Amino acid sequence: MKQVHIFDTTLRDGEQSPGVRLNMEQKLEIGHALVDLGVNIVEAGFPISSPGDFESVHTLATELKGVTICGLTRAITKDIECAAEALKPAERPRIHTGLGVSENHLQHKLKMTEDQALEKGVAAVKLARQFVDDVEYFMEDSGRAKREYLYRVVEAVINAGATVINVPDTTGYTTPDEYHDLFHDLINNVPNSDKAIFSCHCHNDLGMATANTLGGVMGGARQVEVTVNGIGERAGNTSLEEVVMALHIRNDKFNLETSIQTQQLLSVSKLVSRHTGMLVQRNKAVVGANAYAHSSGIHQDGVLKERSTYEIIDPLLVGAEKSEIILTARSGRHGLKHRLSELGFSFPAERFEEVYTYFLEVADTKSEVGDEDLYELVKR
């Protein structure tokens, strides 16, 4: 497969961010935006968790067309039946079920043996397949699980009817090379691995969610589970925009593609930020306010001569209008001359040097020199 499927969990895992609560109108607006953006799967919620979540999944399944709608469940009969009911209106329904697989989760959370958990997981997949043709099985905390046990689980749940195998780095514990090897080994050591798509689901506890996800893709994963702006539990999930643009800009390395309309990334980022109340840090990759802004004189000089000297992403590609030249005490003559020219000013060399001197005096007193400051400077 040359295609990497984009599984967006902004409305499920993203909404689990502390302090975030979306109403139905907001979820619908974000859901429609995700469809327009080109995501392949929308994880709409956890139907059994509350009447509100059931309603959300059912409404999104009714309203959103041309996309797979996914509902999360535990490996429990009532959960799966509830999700199946919520997903009935979906054109392409998917039930997402599973269990923990690490010794930590088996011992402390599930209080099961490996065999007991495996048996329960297989039963959950078989039940889910009675309702839908598309069943994703998550192996929670795969990053800390024993490899041989993972092989057993994957083979068994695929035989039971799982179509997607989710291999989560639930705690953000692994490194990119480890996560790459995990997928490589699963795909090459499980005899029926060709019957399912393998999926990355990474958390950002150590700041490696995007790197780990890309490592998983290099190891053979063809679905990535992401959120807009990287929101989610604790330190967040893998950022949709970062993975998509990494695959796009470094196509020479990955040789893979997605269905994402990249020109809509910035507008969707702003929409999610507005509805969730989670502000995007200014230096956030791809969609941050400073992502295409330059204040250093060296950088400004390079970008004004040739954008690609310091920008590997054309701002237009993600829906930003243009690069910005931010005038500060670190800006040089080239940046100042450029902005003055945009305002309609052109000076002989000697007069420009006077203006530049005045500019440095002002710049040393404030974080940014704006247009109103420049108008005052040229009057001196």
N, C-alpha and C positions, 0 to 999 in steps of 0.2 A: 504493500500500500504506500502510495506517495502522499496520501492525505492524512493529516493529523486532525482528528475530531476534537472540536472544542466543546467541552462539557462545562457549562457555567453553573456554579452553585452559589451565586450572589444572593439569591432569594431563599436559600436554605442555610448553608454554612456561613455565608456572609452576614445573614441576619442574626446569627448567633453571637455577633460581636456585642460585648457588653454595652448597654445603653442604646442599642438600635432596636427600633420597632417600626415596621412598615405597615401602613393600612392597605386595604384591598385596592384602592385607587392607585396608590403609589406602586404596589406590586405589579399591577396591570401595565402601568406606564413603563416601568423598567422592563417587564416581560416583553412588551411590544418592541422596545428599543433593542433588546437582545436579539430578537428575531430579525429585525432590520439590520443589525450589525452582522449577522451571519453565523451565530453560534449554532451548533448542531443539536445539542441537548441542553434543555433547561431543567435543572433540578428545582422543582417548585416548592418543596417543603417536606415535612415529616407528618403525614396525615394523622397518625394515631396520637400525636403529642397534644393536640388540643382541637376543639371544634373550629377555631379560627384557622389553624393550619389545614385542616381537612377542607374547609371552604376555599382557602387559597389555592390548594392543588386542584380542586374540582373546577374552580372558576378559570384558572390558567389553562387547564386541560380543555376547557370549552372554548376559550377565546383565542388561544395561540395556535396558528396553523403553520404547516410546513416545517415543523420542528418536533423532535422527540421530547415528551414531557415525562419527567422522572419523579417518582416519589420514594423517599427513604423509609426503610423499615428495619426493625430488629428481626432476628431470625425466630419470630414468634408468630403463630398462626393468626392471632387477632390483628397484629400489625399488618400482615400481608393481605388479609381480607379487607381491611380498612383502606389500604393503599389501592387495591384493585378497584374498590368502589369509587374512590375519589378520582381515579384515572379513567373511568369508563368513557367520558366524552373525548378523550385524546385521540387524535389521528394516529399517533405513534406512541403508545404508552410503554414505559419501562419501570419495572420494580427493581429497586436497589436495596439488597439485603445482605446480611453477612454477620460475621463474628470476629472477635479478636483471635490472634494466632500466636502471639508471643507468650513465653512462659509467664511473664509479668501479668498479662491480661487473663490468661487461663487460670492462674493461681489466685490472684487477688480480686479480680473483677467478676469473672464468670464462675470460678470455683468448679471447674470441669477438668477432666483429663483431655488429652489430645483427641483420643478416639471419641469421647462423648461430644466434643465440640464439632468434630468432623461429621459425625452422624447427624447432629442437629442442623448443621449447615446444608448438608445434602437434602435433608427433608424440607428445609425452607425453600431451596431452589426448585425442587419438584413441585411444591405447592404453588409457588409463584408462576411456574410455567403452565399451571392449569388456567391461569387468568390472562397472561400476556405471553407473547413470543420472545420478548426482549427482557432478559433478566441479567442484571449486573450483580456480581458477588464481591463484597469488600472483605479483605483480610486485614482487619484493623491491627495496627502496630507491626506491619510486615517488616519494617526497618530493623526491629529488634528480635525477629523470630528466627527459629532454626530453619535452615534452608531445606533440609530433608522433609520436615513437616510441611513446609509450604508446597513442595512438590506433590505430596500426597493430597493436600487440600485442593490444589488447582486441578489436578487430574480428576478427582472425584466430583467436584462441582461442575466441571465442564461435561462430564459424562451424565450428570443429572439434568443438564440443560442450560447452564449459564452461558451467556453469549459475550459477556464482558467480564474481565477479571481486574478488579481494582486492587492495587498494591500500595496501600497508603504508608507514607512516612508520617504517621499520626502525630508524633512528638517533635518533628523537625530534627531528628537525631542524626540521620545519615549524612554522608558527604557525597558529592556528585559521582565520584568514581565507584563508591559502594552501591549507590542506587542504580547506576548503569549496569554494574555486574549482576545485581539482583534480577533485573529484567532479562539480561542476556542468559543467565543461568536458568531462570524459569522457562523461558521460551525454548531453550535448547535441551532441557532435561525432562520436560513433561511431554510424554508421547502424543497427547492430543491438543497441544498448545495451539496448533494451527486452526482449531475450531472456534477460537475466541479472540477478541481484541483485548490487549492489555492496556491498563490505564494507570496514569500517575496521579497521585493525590498527595501533595506536599504541604506541610506547614512551615512557618518561617521563624521558628524559635531561635535558630542560630543564624538567621539572615541568608539561608541558602535555598529557599523554596524554588526560586526561578532556576538557579543553577542545577539543583537536583532534578527538577522536572525535565530540563533539557538533557541532562545525563540519562534519565529514563528513556527519553525519546531516542537518543543515540543507541540505547540498549535494546530497542525494539518496540517500545510503547507507541501506540497509535491513537491514544486518547489522552487528553490532558484535562484535569479538573482544576478549575481556576475561578477566581472572583474578580470583578471589576475593582480596580484600585488595590487589590490584594487584601480586602477586608476579611475578617473572620475571627475565629476563636484565638485568644491569647495574642500572639504576634501576627496573626493573620494567615491567609492562604497564599498560594501562588497567584501572582498578578497576571490577569488575562493579557493586558496590553504588553507586558514585558516579554512573555513567551511568544506571543504572536509576532511582535516586531523583531525579536531575535531570530525566529525562523525565517522571517521575510528578508531582513538585512543580510543575514549570514546564510542565504540559500546556497552559496558556494560550498558550505560545510555540511548543512543538513540535507539539502536536496529534497525538501519536503514542502508541502503547501497547506494552507488552511482556507476556509471559505469566508474568512472575516473581511468585511469592507473596512479597511484600516482608516479611511478618511472620517469614519464616524467614532473613532476611539475617544477623542477628546470630548465630544458632546455627550457620549454615554458616561464617561468618567464624571463629568460635571453633574449630570442627572443623578447618578448614584450618590455622589457626595452631598448634593442638596437634600435628597430625601432621607438619607441616613444620618445626616449631621456630622459625618466623619470627614473632616477636612483633609485634603491631599497635601502632603508636605511640599513645599516649593521646589525642593530638589529631587522630587520623585521622578524616576526614570519614565520617559515617554510622555507622560501627561502632566507633570509638575509645571508650575508657573515659570520656573527658571530653566526648564529643559532646553529651550531654544533662545535663552537670553545670555548676553555676553557683556561683562563689565571690565575685564582685564584688557588693557591696551594691546597687549600682544595678541590676544584672541580676537579682539575687534579688528585689528589690522589684517589678520589672516582671513577672517570670515568675509570682510568687505572686499578683499581681493578675489577670494574663491571660497564659497560657502563650505565646501567639503574639507577644507583644512582643519576645521574643528567640529563640524556637524556631519555625523554619519546618517542621520535621519533628516530628510527634507520635511520641514514643519507641515507643508501641505499634505504630506502622506498620512498624517494622523488627524488632520482637520484644524491645525493651527494656521493662522493667517500668514505669519512670516517670522523670521528671526528678529530678535529685539537687541538693539544696542543700548545698554543701560549705562548712563554716564555717572561715573563715580570718581573718587580721587585716584583710582587705579587706571582710569581711561587715558588714552593717549591722544595725540593730535588728530590722528586719522578718524577716530570715533567722533570727536567733537566736530571736526570739519564736515563729516557725513551728516550729522544731525542738524547742524546749522544750514547746510545745503537743503535738507528736506523742509526746513522752515522758510527757505527763500533767501538766505543770506550767503553772500560771497565776498571775501575780503582779500585785499592785497596781502602779501606775505608779512609785511611789517605790522599791519593792523591786526592780522590774525594772531600774531604772537602776543600782542597786548591782550586780546580777548582770551587767549589761552591762559595767560598769567592770572587774569581775573577769575577765570573758570576754576583754576586750581585753588585759589583762595576760598571760593565758595564751597568747592567739593570737600575741602578739609573740615568743613563745619557740619556736613550733613551726609546721610547715607546714600542719597541719590539726587542728582541735579536734574530738575525737570524743565519742561519747556518754558514755564513762567520765569524760572531763574535765567534761562538763556536770553529771553527778551530783555530782561533787566541788564544783563551783562553787555549786550551790544549797544546799550544806550550810554555807557560810561565814556 
